[in-house]
Amino acid sequence: MKKNKNNESKIALTLGILGIIAGVFLIFSGNNLIGIFGSIASAGIAIKGYNNLKNKSE
């Protein structure tokens, strides 16, 4: 069970980082509003995944 939670945390962290990169790309391509709010939402997912990964490893 612990390994499964660890994998979920890594997936959330990875998707969050990819979402931040996509949001920055959208900002520079001209879709400012979608890029800003997408980056914020993805940052939240990345932080949640990081916190879960950190808490599960202890």
Stockholm file with secondary structure:
# STOCKHOLM 1.0

chainA/1-58         MKKNKNNESKIALTLGILGIIAGVFLIFSGNNLIGIFGSIASAGIAIKGYNNLKNKSE
#=GR chainA/1-58 SS CHHHHHHHHHHHHHHHHHHHHHHHHHHHHTCHHHHHHHHHHHHHHHHHHHHHHHHHHC
#=GC SS_cons        CHHHHHHHHHHHHHHHHHHHHHHHHHHHHTCHHHHHHHHHHHHHHHHHHHHHHHHHHC
//
